[in-house]
Amino acid sequence: MARDLLYTPKSIESIDYERDLGDPGTFPYTRGIHATGYRGKLWTMRQFAGFGTPEETNERYRRLLAAGGTGLSVAFDLPTLMGRDPDHELSRGEVGKCGVNVTSLADMSALFDEIDLGAVTTSMTINAPAPMLLAMYLVVAEERGTDWRSLSGTIQNDILKEFIAQKEFIYPPRPSMRLVTDVFAFCAEHVPRWNTISVSGYHIREAGATAAQELAFTLRNGIEYVDHAIEAGLDVDTFAPRISFFFNSHSDFFEEIANFRAARRIWARVMRDRFNATNPRSWQLRFHAQTAGVSLTAQQPYNNVVRTAVQALAAALGGTQSLHTNALDEALALPTEAAATLALRTQQIIAHETGIVDVVDPLGGSYFLEKLTKDLEDEAMAYIDRIDRMGGMISAIERGYPQKEIAESAYQFQQAVESKAQVIVGVNEFVSSDREGIGTLYIDETAGDRQLARLEATRRNRDRARVSAALEHLQAAAKVDSNLMLPLIEAVRAHATVGEMCDGLREVWGEYVEDPII
C-alpha cells in the first residue's frame, strides 16, 4: 500500500470521531471493545502447543500454566486434522509430528489430565473434525462432573479458510457449513460460554495474502457463516456473540494495528446494519492474534525473537483479546520448552514493563494510523462487495477467486524479496556464513507406536455393538435435517474414534476434491 511521506489533519478530514471512531467500548469499537482496555484485564496469554502423545503435551501445558500462561491452545497433528486414525495408511510417519495426536476419548482425557476444565480457557485449532473434538472435550468434562455451562474456550471450526488457504478439508463446502451451524445451535443452548467459531485470517495471511486481503476474506467468511446460520433458522443474537476471530500479526507495525482497528469497525457495521443484530455483543469483534509464523527464518534464528516482540506489541496495541507468540526455533521444528517459555516471557514483558496497558488505544488519533485504518477498511470493503456480487464466499471459492488473489500476492512478495525491494534480515541482506546452532525438538516414531497401542486397547475394550449403533445413528442423522452434535456425543461416549466418526460422514457426504486453479 502506497504511503505519503507525511500525514496531517487534512489526511483525515473525512473521518468523523463519533461516526468512525467513538470512545473505547462504544460503537463502532474502532478504539476497542472494552472501555477500560487492559486496565481491568490483560489479554489471555495462550501459547499454542501440541506434539507427540497426549501425555507429552499435557506435561508441556502444565509447565506453561506454571510459568504464568493464562490459557491453553491445542495444536493437533495432521492425522487428527484430517480425521484419520493412527492406523490409517495416510497417517504413517505423521502421528504426533506437527501437533498432538488425539484419536479417542482416552486421548482427550489424558491431554487434560490434572487440568480443571472449568477453570481454564481452552482453544482448539481444528476445523473439519471440529464437532468431533468438541464432543470429546464435552464428554471429558461430563465424566469429571464439570457443568458444560461453565466451560469457556474456542473451537476454530472455520472450514471456509481451509478451502481458501490451508486445504485441510474433508467434506464438500455445503455439508461442511452444516456442521458449523450445528455447533452454533448446540452451544447456544448447552455451552453458552463457548466461542463456537474462530474465523481465521491467520492462515490466509500465511498463504501469502496482504493485510487488506486477510481482513476482507476473513470478515466475508464471517458474513457467510452468519448467513448460513440465519438460513438454518437461528436468531442472529443467539449465536453472533460467540463468534470470535483469529488474525495474523505481521511485521509492518502500523499496518497491523490499523488492520485490527478496521476489522472491529467493519464487523460492527455489518452486524448492526446488514444483519439487524440488536445485542451490542453481536457487534463486537473479539479476536485472538498470533505472531507471523511465515516471517520466521531458519537463518539467524535469534532474529526471530525481535520479530516476534514487534509483532506481539502491534497485536497488543491493536487490542487483541488473546495472543500467542511464536518461538525462535519454529522455522526449524516444533518449539522446545525453553523457546516456548521465552515466547511467553515476551508477552509478559510487553504487558508488565512497557506501560502500554495503562492507556486504551494509545495511538488513536494519529494522523497516519487513522488514515491507514480508513484505507484498509475501504480496500477490504471493495473485496467484500465484489464477493457479494459473486453470490457469496462459497460461490467465490468455487470460482477460485480468493485463491487466485492470494497466489498473486504471494508471487509479488516473493519477487520483492528476490529483487531486494523487500529486505529480510539474514536472508537477502546482512547475511552471515556462520551457522547459529540451536537445539530443536525431535519427535520420533515412538509417539506413533504408543498411539497405535492405545487405539488397539480402546477398540479391544469397548462395546462394539454400542459403537456400531452410535455410528449408524450419526449417519442417519446426517441424511436428514437433524443437529449432529448429540449423535456425535453419543458416539464419543461409546468410544468411537475420530476416524470412525469422520468416515461415517464421508460415506454420506463424500470427500471434497478441489478443482485445479489455472
Secondary structure, DSSP 4 states (H G I P E B T S, - for coil): ----S---GGGGTT--IIIII-STTSTT-TT-SSTTTTTT-PPEEEEEE--BSHHHHHHHHHHHHHTT--EEEEEBPHHHHTT--TTSGGGTTTTTTSSB---SHHHHHHHTTT--TTTS-EEEE--TTHHHHHHHHHHHHHHTT--GGG--EEE----HHIIIII----S-HHHHHHHHHHHHHHHHHH-TTEE-EEEE-HHHHHTT--HHHHHHHHHHHHHHHHHHHHHTT--HHHHGGGEEEEEEE-S-HHHHHHHHHHHHHHHHHIIIIIS---SHHHH---EEEEE-GGG--SSSTTHHHHHHHHHHHHHHHTT-SEEE---TTTTTSSPPHHHHHHHHHHHHHHHHHS-GGGSSSTTTT-HHHHHHHHHHHHHHHHHHHHHHHHTSHHHHHHHTHHHHHHHHHHHHHHHHHHHTSS--BTTTBS--SS----------THHHHHHHHHHHHHHHHS-HHHHHHHHHHHHHHHTTT--SHHHHHHHHHTT--HHHHHHHHHHHH----PPPP-
